[in-house]
């Protein structure tokens, strides 16, 4: 995977410092995350948000579900993925696709099973949803003084090659 290009999100002048976070930090968060908050777009245009277990594999967020996310993705592949920690925030925006390929399903199972201590099988995982990132945002929001956080110094946007 080509590493995404880091820059600063669009913010008012003077609001942000000059120290974006390294992509390595973001990848560590994605690998270590227990739950991924997946947002899809429902038939009425309303967001549908649920936490799911998944993996970061081959530069993508991957999960398997039979829930409403499946029909939402089939209709509109735009997806947002948030991790659990709002103080060390990471958000991925991208497009999801349903993948039935056995090689992809096996790789997903090989990463998922040891992570969650749950033995998955190809029969159980008939489809893997693969989210290809287009942009990601990350920042630290820890308090460093009354009324001050690390957000200004760490807020980073990563743009992925198309």
TORKEDREN-159122 format. One record per atom (N, C-alpha, C): residue in three letters; x, y, z; residue number from 0. Coordinates in steps of 0.2 Angstrom, whole numbers. Layout:
residues N
code, x, y, z, pos
ala, X, Y, Z, NUM
...
END
This chain:
residues 162
code, x, y, z, pos
unk, 4, -6, 0, 0
unk, 0, 0, 0, 0
unk, 4, 6, 0, 0
unk, 3, 11, -4, 1
unk, 6, 17, -4, 1
unk, 4, 21, 2, 1
unk, 9, 24, 5, 2
unk, 7, 28, 11, 2
unk, 3, 34, 10, 2
unk, -2, 36, 13, 3
unk, -6, 42, 12, 3
unk, -2, 48, 13, 3
unk, -4, 54, 10, 4
unk, 0, 60, 10, 4
unk, -3, 64, 16, 4
unk, 1, 66, 21, 5
unk, -2, 69, 27, 5
unk, -2, 77, 26, 5
unk, -7, 80, 28, 6
unk, -7, 88, 28, 6
unk, -12, 90, 33, 6
unk, -13, 96, 34, 7
unk, -18, 99, 39, 7
unk, -25, 100, 36, 7
unk, -30, 98, 40, 8
unk, -37, 99, 38, 8
unk, -38, 107, 37, 8
unk, -43, 109, 34, 9
unk, -45, 116, 33, 9
unk, -47, 119, 39, 9
unk, -44, 123, 42, 10
unk, -46, 126, 48, 10
unk, -44, 134, 48, 10
unk, -47, 138, 52, 11
unk, -45, 145, 52, 11
unk, -38, 146, 53, 11
unk, -35, 152, 49, 12
unk, -28, 153, 50, 12
unk, -26, 154, 57, 12
unk, -20, 151, 59, 13
unk, -17, 152, 65, 13
unk, -20, 147, 70, 13
unk, -25, 143, 68, 14
unk, -28, 138, 73, 14
unk, -24, 132, 74, 14
unk, -20, 130, 69, 15
unk, -16, 123, 69, 15
unk, -9, 125, 70, 15
unk, -6, 120, 73, 16
unk, 2, 120, 73, 16
unk, 5, 117, 67, 16
unk, 11, 115, 67, 17
unk, 14, 112, 61, 17
unk, 17, 105, 62, 17
unk, 14, 101, 67, 18
unk, 16, 95, 68, 18
unk, 11, 89, 67, 18
unk, 10, 88, 61, 19
unk, 5, 82, 59, 19
unk, 7, 76, 62, 19
unk, 2, 72, 64, 20
unk, 4, 65, 66, 20
unk, 7, 60, 61, 20
unk, 11, 56, 62, 21
unk, 13, 51, 57, 21
unk, 8, 46, 56, 21
unk, 8, 43, 49, 22
unk, 3, 38, 47, 22
unk, 4, 32, 51, 22
unk, 11, 30, 53, 23
unk, 12, 25, 58, 23
unk, 8, 24, 64, 23
unk, 7, 30, 67, 24
unk, 2, 31, 73, 24
unk, -5, 28, 71, 24
unk, -7, 31, 66, 25
unk, -14, 29, 63, 25
unk, -15, 22, 62, 25
unk, -10, 19, 59, 26
unk, -10, 12, 57, 26
unk, -10, 8, 64, 26
unk, -6, 10, 69, 27
unk, -6, 6, 75, 27
unk, -13, 6, 78, 27
unk, -16, 12, 78, 28
unk, -23, 13, 81, 28
unk, -28, 8, 77, 28
unk, -27, 8, 71, 29
unk, -32, 4, 67, 29
unk, -31, -4, 68, 29
unk, -24, -6, 69, 30
unk, -23, -13, 70, 30
unk, -25, -15, 77, 30
unk, -24, -11, 82, 31
unk, -26, -12, 89, 31
unk, -33, -11, 91, 31
unk, -37, -8, 87, 32
unk, -44, -6, 89, 32
unk, -48, -13, 90, 32
unk, -52, -13, 95, 33
unk, -56, -19, 96, 33
unk, -63, -18, 92, 33
unk, -66, -12, 93, 34
unk, -72, -11, 89, 34
unk, -71, -5, 84, 34
unk, -74, -5, 79, 35
unk, -74, 0, 73, 35
unk, -82, 2, 73, 35
unk, -83, 9, 74, 36
unk, -89, 11, 73, 36
unk, -90, 13, 66, 36
unk, -95, 9, 62, 37
unk, -96, 9, 55, 37
unk, -102, 13, 54, 37
unk, -102, 18, 50, 38
unk, -107, 22, 48, 38
unk, -109, 21, 40, 38
unk, -115, 19, 39, 39
unk, -117, 18, 32, 39
unk, -123, 23, 31, 39
unk, -126, 24, 25, 40
unk, -131, 28, 24, 40
unk, -138, 24, 22, 40
unk, -143, 25, 27, 41
unk, -149, 21, 26, 41
unk, -153, 23, 20, 41
unk, -158, 19, 19, 42
unk, -163, 21, 13, 42
unk, -166, 28, 13, 42
unk, -167, 31, 19, 43
unk, -170, 37, 19, 43
unk, -165, 43, 19, 43
unk, -158, 41, 19, 44
unk, -153, 46, 19, 44
unk, -150, 47, 26, 44
unk, -153, 44, 31, 45
unk, -151, 44, 38, 45
unk, -145, 40, 39, 45
unk, -140, 42, 44, 46
unk, -134, 38, 45, 46
unk, -137, 32, 49, 46
unk, -133, 26, 48, 47
unk, -134, 20, 52, 47
unk, -127, 18, 55, 47
unk, -127, 19, 62, 48
unk, -120, 18, 65, 48
unk, -121, 12, 70, 48
unk, -116, 8, 69, 49
unk, -115, 2, 74, 49
unk, -108, 0, 75, 49
unk, -106, -2, 81, 50
unk, -99, -4, 82, 50
unk, -99, -12, 80, 50
unk, -94, -13, 76, 51
unk, -92, -20, 74, 51
unk, -85, -22, 75, 51
unk, -84, -28, 76, 52
unk, -77, -31, 76, 52
unk, -75, -31, 69, 52
unk, -68, -30, 68, 53
unk, -65, -30, 61, 53
unk, -58, -30, 62, 53
unk, -55, -29, 56, 54
unk, -47, -29, 56, 54
unk, -45, -24, 51, 54
unk, -39, -21, 52, 55
unk, -35, -17, 47, 55
unk, -31, -22, 43, 55
unk, -32, -23, 37, 56
unk, -28, -27, 33, 56
unk, -27, -25, 26, 56
unk, -21, -25, 24, 57
unk, -19, -23, 17, 57
unk, -22, -16, 15, 57
unk, -21, -11, 20, 58
unk, -23, -4, 19, 58
unk, -30, -3, 19, 58
unk, -34, -8, 22, 59
unk, -42, -7, 22, 59
unk, -44, -9, 29, 59
unk, -50, -6, 30, 60
unk, -54, -9, 36, 60
unk, -59, -14, 33, 60
unk, -59, -20, 37, 61
unk, -62, -26, 34, 61
unk, -67, -28, 40, 61
unk, -73, -30, 38, 62
unk, -78, -33, 43, 62
unk, -83, -37, 39, 62
unk, -86, -42, 43, 63
unk, -91, -46, 40, 63
unk, -97, -45, 44, 63
unk, -103, -44, 41, 64
unk, -109, -43, 45, 64
unk, -115, -45, 40, 64
unk, -120, -47, 43, 65
unk, -127, -48, 40, 65
unk, -132, -43, 41, 65
unk, -130, -38, 45, 66
unk, -134, -33, 47, 66
unk, -136, -28, 42, 66
unk, -140, -23, 44, 67
unk, -142, -18, 39, 67
unk, -136, -14, 35, 67
unk, -130, -14, 38, 68
unk, -125, -12, 34, 68
unk, -124, -15, 27, 68
unk, -125, -21, 26, 69
unk, -125, -25, 20, 69
unk, -129, -22, 15, 69
unk, -136, -21, 16, 70
unk, -140, -18, 11, 70
unk, -139, -10, 10, 70
unk, -136, -7, 15, 71
unk, -134, 0, 14, 71
unk, -128, 1, 10, 71
unk, -123, -3, 11, 72
unk, -117, -3, 6, 72
unk, -119, -5, -1, 72
unk, -123, -10, -2, 73
unk, -125, -12, -9, 73
unk, -129, -6, -12, 73
unk, -132, -2, -9, 74
unk, -136, 4, -12, 74
unk, -131, 10, -12, 74
unk, -127, 11, -7, 75
unk, -123, 17, -7, 75
unk, -116, 15, -3, 75
unk, -111, 15, -7, 76
unk, -105, 12, -4, 76
unk, -101, 17, 1, 76
unk, -103, 23, 2, 77
unk, -99, 28, 6, 77
unk, -100, 26, 13, 77
unk, -94, 26, 16, 78
unk, -94, 23, 23, 78
unk, -89, 28, 27, 78
unk, -91, 28, 34, 79
unk, -86, 32, 38, 79
unk, -85, 27, 44, 79
unk, -78, 26, 46, 80
unk, -76, 22, 51, 80
unk, -73, 26, 57, 80
unk, -75, 26, 63, 81
unk, -73, 29, 69, 81
unk, -70, 24, 73, 81
unk, -64, 25, 77, 82
unk, -62, 21, 82, 82
unk, -65, 23, 89, 82
unk, -64, 19, 94, 83
unk, -68, 21, 100, 83
unk, -65, 27, 104, 83
unk, -59, 28, 103, 84
unk, -56, 33, 108, 84
unk, -57, 40, 105, 84
unk, -60, 45, 109, 85
unk, -61, 52, 106, 85
unk, -55, 56, 108, 85
unk, -51, 54, 113, 86
unk, -45, 58, 115, 86
unk, -39, 57, 110, 86
unk, -39, 51, 107, 87
unk, -34, 49, 102, 87
unk, -38, 47, 96, 87
unk, -41, 52, 93, 88
unk, -46, 51, 88, 88
unk, -44, 49, 81, 88
unk, -47, 44, 78, 89
unk, -45, 42, 71, 89
unk, -52, 41, 67, 89
unk, -53, 44, 61, 90
unk, -59, 43, 57, 90
unk, -56, 42, 50, 90
unk, -60, 37, 47, 91
unk, -58, 35, 40, 91
unk, -64, 36, 36, 91
unk, -64, 39, 30, 92
unk, -69, 40, 26, 92
unk, -67, 36, 19, 92
unk, -72, 33, 17, 93
unk, -70, 29, 11, 93
unk, -76, 25, 8, 93
unk, -75, 21, 3, 94
unk, -80, 17, 0, 94
unk, -79, 9, 2, 94
unk, -85, 6, 3, 95
unk, -85, -1, 5, 95
unk, -87, -5, -1, 95
unk, -85, -11, -2, 96
unk, -87, -16, -7, 96
unk, -88, -23, -3, 96
unk, -93, -26, -6, 97
unk, -94, -33, -3, 97
unk, -89, -38, -7, 97
unk, -85, -42, -4, 98
unk, -80, -46, -7, 98
unk, -82, -53, -5, 98
unk, -83, -58, -10, 99
unk, -84, -65, -9, 99
unk, -78, -69, -11, 99
unk, -73, -66, -13, 100
unk, -67, -70, -15, 100
unk, -64, -74, -9, 100
unk, -63, -80, -10, 101
unk, -60, -85, -5, 101
unk, -54, -83, -2, 101
unk, -49, -80, -6, 102
unk, -43, -78, -4, 102
unk, -43, -72, 1, 102
unk, -48, -67, 0, 103
unk, -49, -62, 4, 103
unk, -52, -64, 10, 103
unk, -57, -68, 10, 104
unk, -61, -71, 16, 104
unk, -56, -75, 20, 104
unk, -51, -79, 17, 105
unk, -47, -82, 21, 105
unk, -42, -78, 25, 105
unk, -39, -73, 22, 106
unk, -35, -68, 25, 106
unk, -38, -64, 30, 106
unk, -45, -62, 29, 107
unk, -49, -59, 35, 107
unk, -49, -64, 41, 107
unk, -51, -70, 40, 108
unk, -52, -75, 45, 108
unk, -45, -76, 49, 108
unk, -39, -76, 45, 109
unk, -33, -77, 48, 109
unk, -31, -71, 52, 109
unk, -33, -65, 51, 110
unk, -32, -59, 55, 110
unk, -37, -59, 61, 110
unk, -43, -60, 59, 111
unk, -49, -59, 64, 111
unk, -49, -64, 70, 111
unk, -48, -71, 68, 112
unk, -48, -76, 73, 112
unk, -43, -75, 79, 112
unk, -37, -74, 78, 113
unk, -33, -73, 84, 113
unk, -34, -66, 87, 113
unk, -36, -61, 84, 114
unk, -37, -55, 87, 114
unk, -43, -55, 92, 114
unk, -48, -59, 90, 115
unk, -54, -59, 95, 115
unk, -55, -66, 98, 115
unk, -50, -71, 97, 116
unk, -51, -77, 100, 116
unk, -57, -81, 98, 116
unk, -59, -80, 92, 117
unk, -65, -83, 89, 117
unk, -64, -86, 83, 117
unk, -65, -93, 83, 118
unk, -63, -97, 77, 118
unk, -68, -96, 71, 118
unk, -66, -92, 66, 119
unk, -71, -91, 61, 119
unk, -70, -96, 55, 119
unk, -75, -98, 51, 120
unk, -74, -102, 45, 120
unk, -77, -99, 39, 120
unk, -74, -102, 33, 121
unk, -77, -99, 27, 121
unk, -84, -100, 26, 121
unk, -87, -105, 29, 122
unk, -95, -105, 29, 122
unk, -98, -100, 33, 122
unk, -95, -98, 38, 123
unk, -98, -92, 42, 123
unk, -97, -85, 39, 123
unk, -91, -85, 36, 124
unk, -89, -78, 33, 124
unk, -90, -79, 25, 124
unk, -96, -78, 23, 125
unk, -97, -79, 16, 125
unk, -96, -72, 12, 125
unk, -95, -67, 16, 126
unk, -94, -60, 12, 126
unk, -90, -56, 17, 126
unk, -85, -52, 15, 127
unk, -81, -48, 19, 127
unk, -82, -41, 16, 127
unk, -84, -36, 20, 128
unk, -84, -29, 18, 128
unk, -78, -26, 18, 128
unk, -75, -23, 13, 129
unk, -69, -20, 13, 129
unk, -69, -12, 11, 129
unk, -67, -8, 16, 130
unk, -67, -1, 16, 130
unk, -61, 1, 14, 130
unk, -61, 4, 8, 131
unk, -55, 7, 5, 131
unk, -55, 15, 7, 131
unk, -50, 17, 11, 132
unk, -50, 24, 13, 132
unk, -49, 29, 7, 132
unk, -52, 35, 7, 133
unk, -50, 40, 3, 133
unk, -47, 46, 7, 133
unk, -49, 47, 13, 134
unk, -46, 52, 18, 134
unk, -47, 49, 25, 134
unk, -42, 51, 29, 135
unk, -43, 50, 36, 135
unk, -41, 56, 40, 135
unk, -43, 56, 46, 136
unk, -42, 62, 51, 136
unk, -40, 59, 57, 136
unk, -35, 62, 60, 137
unk, -33, 60, 67, 137
unk, -31, 66, 71, 137
unk, -32, 65, 78, 138
unk, -29, 71, 82, 138
unk, -29, 68, 90, 138
unk, -25, 71, 94, 139
unk, -26, 70, 101, 139
unk, -30, 76, 104, 139
unk, -34, 74, 109, 140
unk, -38, 79, 112, 140
unk, -37, 79, 119, 140
unk, -32, 77, 122, 141
unk, -30, 77, 129, 141
unk, -29, 84, 131, 141
unk, -32, 85, 137, 142
unk, -31, 91, 140, 142
unk, -24, 92, 142, 142
unk, -21, 98, 141, 143
unk, -14, 100, 142, 143
unk, -14, 106, 147, 143
unk, -19, 109, 148, 144
unk, -20, 115, 152, 144
unk, -27, 117, 153, 144
unk, -29, 120, 157, 145
unk, -36, 123, 157, 145
unk, -38, 126, 151, 145
unk, -43, 123, 148, 146
unk, -45, 126, 141, 146
unk, -41, 125, 135, 146
unk, -36, 120, 136, 147
unk, -31, 119, 130, 147
unk, -31, 111, 129, 147
unk, -30, 109, 123, 148
unk, -29, 102, 121, 148
unk, -24, 102, 116, 148
unk, -22, 96, 115, 149
unk, -17, 94, 110, 149
unk, -20, 95, 102, 149
unk, -26, 96, 102, 150
unk, -29, 96, 95, 150
unk, -26, 100, 90, 150
unk, -24, 107, 92, 151
unk, -21, 111, 88, 151
unk, -15, 109, 85, 151
unk, -11, 106, 89, 152
unk, -4, 103, 87, 152
unk, -4, 97, 83, 152
unk, -9, 93, 84, 153
unk, -9, 86, 81, 153
unk, -14, 85, 76, 153
unk, -19, 89, 75, 154
unk, -24, 88, 70, 154
unk, -21, 87, 63, 154
unk, -23, 81, 60, 155
unk, -19, 79, 54, 155
unk, -25, 76, 49, 155
unk, -24, 77, 43, 156
unk, -28, 74, 37, 156
unk, -23, 70, 33, 156
unk, -25, 64, 31, 157
unk, -21, 60, 27, 157
unk, -25, 59, 21, 157
unk, -23, 60, 15, 158
unk, -26, 59, 8, 158
unk, -23, 53, 5, 158
unk, -27, 48, 3, 159
unk, -25, 42, 0, 159
unk, -25, 43, -8, 159
unk, -20, 39, -11, 160
unk, -20, 40, -18, 160
unk, -27, 36, -21, 160
unk, -29, 39, -26, 161
unk, -35, 36, -29, 161
unk, -34, 29, -32, 161
END
